[in-house]
Amino acid sequence: MDNGSKKEAMFEKMLEQKKEVKIVRRIVFVLALLILIGGLLGGRAVYKYISEALQPVDPDSEEVIEVEVPIGSGLTSIAELLEKKGLVRNAKVFKYYAKFNNESQFQAGSYGLTKAMTLDELIRSLKTGKVYRTPIFTMTVPEGLTLDQIAKVVEKRAGIPAKEFLDYVNNEQIIADLMGRYPKILTEEILAENVRYPLEGYLYPATYPFYEQKPSVETVVTTMLEATSSNITPYFAYLESNGKSVHWLLTFASLLEKEATAKTDRETIASVFYNRLDEGMPLQTDPTVLYALGVHKDRVLFSDLEVDDPYNTYKHTGLPPGPIANSGKSSIEAVVDPSITDYFYFLADKEGKNHFAKTYEEHLKNRAEHLSGD
């Protein structure tokens, strides 16, 4: 974070603190009048009490408490319900806090709330009908990562050793259990003989929020599989109508994810692969060779192309046995809706720009023009 961003964040935090102090004082004023009339407490004790009442009941709680807000519920009845459920410390404080923030339009429905939620999070959830919580940390998994690369991200962000993560996602019993939980996503194809890792390509690239300091490896994996399920489900109709599977889709998309640098490139490269598949030509895509070798490097040598491995698309026609990385939405959509071209060849120049050709002769010209120094 640069100095400008730090100053902006500090300024926003100061505004939030001033806002909270102002609201505390207003609530104190209202309640103090009532309390002073009854002669119960002094102003300082009231201030302390209300300040504490504005905090989450239990910041470390992970227990989800089911709350049913009936149709027609007013702010008073909702505040009392939240206090009864142990979600707020004081119903009156919550009520006045909502009023002073001009928040009153709450939605009826069922909610899964926690004692760790702030008053603002509770209010936002009740207003929108969705549950909002501030994550303790987030974990970003970029597109185009293999399982071993994801394991390193998980280790760095979630504190789960990479080995523990990899052992989990390759455990036969766990894979069987996950297949039972996600039968439409994880099919028998992930257990095919030549598939290197069952869950390779099945952990969706996204930024994931986590609400506990040290989530379990099961929580991390299932969270990512849930994302895969929700992002792949819209394509079920396409797959069924074309006689294709989720495994086919994620395998094809992973090739585009590793080859393309722009959205339009994905669609055009998809057309190249479709044209080659239709003609029975090998796909000859370098990322599959690197996956077969199990290494990460910038340049594939001619000797590398000779590796005898089912994933080597120079040696074997058709798609590889399974995905070679995870795929984002752009690559998945490019498989479903590719460009229509007559291209059979492409190459990337030193700047990463792709050049396409219809014939091998044109491809050789592109090579001479754009890769002459190689």
C-alpha positions in Angstrom: 0.0 0.0 0.0 1.5 3.4 -1.0 1.5 6.5 1.3 -1.5 8.0 -0.4 -3.5 4.8 0.1 -2.4 4.6 3.8 -3.4 8.2 4.4 -6.8 7.6 2.7 -7.4 4.5 4.8 -6.4 6.3 8.0 -8.7 9.2 7.1 -11.6 6.8 6.5 -10.9 5.1 9.8 -10.9 8.4 11.6 -14.2 9.3 10.0 -15.7 6.0 11.1 -14.5 6.5 14.6 -15.9 10.0 14.8 -19.2 8.7 13.4 -19.3 6.0 16.1 -18.5 8.4 18.9 -21.2 10.8 17.6 -23.7 8.1 17.6 -22.7 6.8 21.0 -23.2 10.3 22.4 -26.6 10.6 20.8 -27.6 7.3 22.3 -26.2 8.2 25.6 -28.1 11.4 25.6 -31.4 9.7 24.9 -30.9 6.8 27.3 -29.2 9.0 29.9 -32.4 11.1 30.2 -34.4 8.0 30.9 -31.8 6.6 33.3 -31.4 9.9 35.1 -35.1 10.1 35.6 -34.9 6.7 37.3 -31.7 7.8 39.1 -30.0 4.5 38.2 -26.6 5.2 36.7 -24.1 8.0 36.1 -23.3 9.4 32.6 -19.8 7.9 32.5 -21.1 4.4 33.2 -23.8 4.8 30.6 -21.2 5.9 28.0 -19.1 2.8 28.7 -22.1 0.5 28.7 -23.3 1.8 25.3 -19.8 1.7 23.8 -19.5 -1.9 24.7 -23.1 -2.6 23.4 -22.0 -1.4 20.0 -19.4 -4.1 19.7 -20.0 -7.7 18.5 -21.2 -10.0 21.2 -18.4 -12.5 20.5 -15.8 -11.5 17.8 -14.4 -15.0 17.7 -17.7 -16.9 17.4 -18.2 -19.1 14.3 -21.6 -20.5 15.4 -24.3 -19.7 12.9 -27.6 -18.7 14.6 -30.8 -19.1 12.6 -33.1 -16.1 12.8 -36.6 -15.9 11.3 -37.8 -12.3 10.8 -41.6 -12.4 10.3 -43.3 -10.3 7.6 -44.3 -6.9 9.0 -41.7 -6.8 11.7 -40.8 -3.4 12.9 -37.4 -2.1 14.1 -38.4 -2.6 17.8 -39.4 -6.2 17.4 -36.4 -7.0 15.2 -34.1 -5.5 17.8 -35.7 -7.5 20.6 -35.4 -10.7 18.5 -31.7 -10.1 17.9 -31.2 -9.6 21.6 -33.1 -12.7 22.5 -31.0 -14.7 20.0 -27.8 -13.3 21.7 -26.8 -11.5 18.5 -26.7 -8.0 20.0 -25.9 -6.9 23.6 -28.8 -4.5 24.0 -32.0 -4.2 21.9 -32.5 -0.5 22.7 -28.9 0.4 21.7 -29.3 -1.5 18.4 -32.7 0.2 17.8 -31.3 3.7 18.4 -28.1 2.9 16.4 -30.3 1.9 13.4 -32.5 5.0 13.8 -29.6 7.5 14.0 -28.2 5.9 10.8 -31.6 6.3 9.1 -31.8 2.5 8.7 -35.3 1.1 9.0 -36.3 -0.8 5.9 -35.5 -4.4 6.9 -36.6 -7.5 5.0 -38.4 -10.4 6.4 -36.9 -13.9 5.9 -34.5 -16.5 7.3 -31.0 -15.5 8.2 -27.9 -17.4 9.4 -26.2 -14.8 11.6 -23.3 -15.0 14.1 -22.3 -13.2 17.3 -19.1 -12.1 15.5 -21.1 -9.7 13.3 -21.0 -6.0 13.9 -24.1 -3.9 14.1 -23.4 -2.5 10.6 -23.1 -6.0 9.2 -26.4 -7.1 10.9 -28.2 -4.0 9.5 -26.8 -4.5 6.0 -27.8 -8.2 6.1 -31.4 -7.3 7.3 -31.7 -4.6 4.7 -30.6 -6.7 1.7 -31.8 -10.1 2.7 -28.3 -11.4 2.4 -25.8 -12.2 5.2 -22.8 -9.9 5.2 -19.7 -10.4 7.3 -16.3 -8.8 7.3 -13.7 -11.6 6.5 -10.7 -12.0 8.7 -8.6 -12.5 5.5 -9.0 -13.1 1.8 -7.2 -15.5 -0.5 -6.8 -14.8 -4.2 -6.3 -17.8 -6.4 -5.4 -16.5 -9.9 -6.3 -18.2 -13.2 -3.9 -20.7 -14.8 -2.5 -22.2 -11.6 -1.8 -25.9 -11.1 -2.6 -27.7 -7.9 0.9 -27.4 -6.6 0.9 -23.7 -7.3 -2.5 -23.3 -5.5 -1.0 -25.3 -2.6 1.7 -22.5 -2.2 -1.0 -19.8 -2.2 -3.0 -21.7 0.4 0.1 -22.1 2.6 1.0 -18.4 2.3 -2.6 -17.0 2.9 -4.3 -19.6 5.0 -1.3 -21.1 6.9 -2.0 -24.6 5.7 1.3 -26.4 4.8 1.4 -27.1 1.1 2.1 -30.8 1.7 -1.0 -31.1 3.9 -3.1 -29.4 1.2 -1.7 -31.7 -1.6 -2.1 -34.8 0.6 -5.8 -33.9 1.2 -6.7 -33.2 -2.5 -5.1 -36.5 -3.5 -6.5 -38.7 -0.8 -8.6 -41.5 -2.4 -11.2 -41.5 0.4 -11.6 -37.8 0.5 -11.9 -37.7 -3.3 -14.7 -40.3 -3.1 -16.5 -38.2 -0.4 -16.2 -35.1 -2.5 -17.5 -36.9 -5.5 -20.6 -37.8 -3.5 -21.0 -34.2 -2.4 -20.5 -32.8 -5.9 -21.8 -35.5 -8.2 -22.5 -33.2 -11.2 -19.0 -31.6 -11.1 -16.8 -34.4 -9.9 -17.6 -37.4 -12.1 -15.8 -40.7 -12.7 -13.7 -39.0 -15.4 -11.4 -37.5 -12.7 -10.4 -41.0 -11.8 -9.4 -42.1 -15.3 -6.2 -44.0 -15.5 -4.0 -41.2 -17.1 -5.4 -38.3 -15.1 -2.5 -37.1 -12.9 -4.4 -35.4 -10.1 -8.2 -35.8 -9.7 -8.9 -32.2 -8.7 -6.5 -30.6 -11.1 -8.4 -27.7 -12.7 -11.4 -28.1 -10.4 -10.5 -25.4 -7.9 -11.9 -22.2 -9.3 -9.8 -19.1 -9.5 -11.3 -16.3 -7.4 -10.8 -14.2 -4.3 -12.1 -16.1 -1.3 -13.2 -14.5 2.0 -12.5 -16.5 5.2 -14.1 -15.7 8.5 -11.8 -17.7 10.8 -8.1 -17.1 11.4 -7.1 -20.7 10.6 -9.6 -22.5 8.4 -9.3 -26.2 7.9 -8.0 -27.7 4.7 -11.5 -29.1 4.2 -13.0 -25.7 4.5 -10.6 -24.2 1.9 -11.1 -27.0 -0.6 -14.9 -27.2 -0.3 -15.2 -23.4 -0.5 -13.3 -23.5 -3.8 -15.4 -26.5 -5.1 -18.6 -24.6 -4.3 -17.3 -21.8 -6.5 -16.6 -24.2 -9.3 -20.1 -25.7 -8.9 -21.8 -22.3 -9.1 -19.7 -21.1 -12.0 -20.0 -24.3 -14.1 -23.7 -25.0 -13.5 -24.9 -22.3 -16.1 -23.1 -24.4 -18.8 -24.9 -27.7 -18.0 -27.5 -27.2 -20.7 -24.8 -26.5 -23.3 -22.8 -29.6 -22.3 -25.9 -31.8 -22.3 -27.1 -30.6 -25.7 -23.6 -31.2 -27.2 -22.9 -34.5 -25.5 -19.9 -33.1 -23.5 -18.9 -33.3 -19.9 -17.7 -30.9 -17.2 -14.3 -32.7 -17.4 -14.1 -32.0 -21.2 -15.0 -28.4 -20.6 -12.4 -27.7 -17.9 -9.7 -29.6 -19.8 -10.3 -27.6 -23.0 -10.6 -24.3 -21.0 -7.3 -25.0 -19.2 -5.4 -25.1 -22.5 -6.8 -21.7 -23.5 -6.0 -20.3 -20.0 -2.3 -21.3 -20.4 -2.0 -20.2 -24.1 -4.0 -16.9 -24.3 -3.1 -13.4 -23.1 -6.4 -11.7 -24.1 -10.1 -12.6 -24.2 -10.2 -12.4 -28.1 -7.1 -14.6 -28.2 -9.0 -17.2 -26.2 -11.9 -17.3 -28.6 -9.6 -17.5 -31.6 -7.3 -20.1 -30.1 -10.4 -22.1 -29.3 -11.3 -22.1 -33.0 -7.8 -23.3 -33.9 -8.2 -26.2 -31.4 -11.6 -27.1 -32.7 -10.4 -27.0 -36.3 -7.5 -29.3 -35.4 -9.7 -31.7 -33.4 -12.2 -31.9 -36.3 -9.3 -32.8 -38.7 -7.7 -35.3 -36.3 -4.6 -33.2 -36.0 -2.6 -33.1 -32.7 -3.2 -29.9 -30.8 0.5 -29.3 -30.3 0.2 -26.9 -27.4 3.4 -26.2 -25.4 1.8 -25.9 -22.0 0.8 -29.6 -22.1 4.4 -30.5 -22.7 5.5 -28.5 -19.6 2.7 -30.2 -17.6 3.9 -33.6 -18.8 7.5 -32.7 -17.8 6.2 -31.4 -14.4 8.3 -28.2 -14.8 7.6 -24.5 -15.2 9.8 -22.7 -17.7 9.5 -19.9 -20.3 10.7 -21.9 -23.3 10.0 -25.4 -24.6 12.9 -27.1 -26.4 12.6 -29.5 -29.3 13.9 -32.2 -27.0 11.0 -31.5 -24.6 8.5 -32.4 -27.3 9.6 -36.0 -27.3 8.5 -36.6 -23.7 6.4 -39.8 -23.7 3.4 -38.8 -21.6 -0.4 -38.9 -22.2 -0.5 -35.1 -21.6 1.9 -34.4 -24.4 -0.4 -33.1 -27.2 2.5 -33.3 -29.7 2.6 -37.0 -29.3 -1.1 -37.7 -28.8 -4.2 -36.4 -30.6 -7.3 -35.0 -28.9 -7.4 -33.3 -25.5 -5.1 -34.3 -22.7 -6.5 -36.7 -20.1 -7.5 -33.8 -17.8 -7.1 -30.1 -17.1 -3.5 -28.8 -16.8 -4.5 -25.8 -14.7 -7.6 -24.0 -13.3 -9.6 -21.9 -15.7 -11.4 -18.5 -15.4 -14.7 -17.5 -16.9 -13.2 -16.0 -20.1 -11.6 -19.3 -21.0 -14.7 -21.4 -20.2 -16.9 -19.1 -22.3 -14.4 -19.2 -25.2 -14.8 -23.0 -25.3 -18.6 -22.6 -25.3 -18.6 -19.7 -27.8 -15.4 -19.7 -29.9 -14.6 -17.6 -32.9 -15.4 -19.1 -36.3 -12.2 -19.2 -38.3 -10.2 -21.2 -40.8 -7.0 -21.0 -38.7 -5.0 -24.1 -37.9 -1.9 -22.5 -36.5 -0.8 -19.8 -34.2 2.3 -18.6 -32.4 3.1 -16.0 -29.8 5.9 -13.4 -30.5 8.4 -12.1 -28.0 5.8 -9.6 -26.7 3.2 -12.3 -26.2 1.0 -11.3 -29.1 -0.5 -14.2 -31.0 -0.3 -14.5 -34.8 -2.6 -16.9 -36.6 -2.3 -18.8 -39.9 -4.6 -20.9 -42.1 -1.8 -22.9 -43.6 1.5 -24.3 -42.5 3.3 -22.1 -45.1 1.7 -19.0 -43.5 2.7 -20.3 -40.1 6.3 -20.6 -41.2 6.2 -17.0 -42.5 4.9 -15.9 -39.1 7.7 -17.8 -37.4 10.4 -16.2 -39.6 8.9 -12.8 -39.2 8.2 -12.8 -35.4 10.6 -15.4 -34.0 13.6 -15.0 -36.4 16.0 -14.6 -33.5 15.0 -18.0 -31.9 
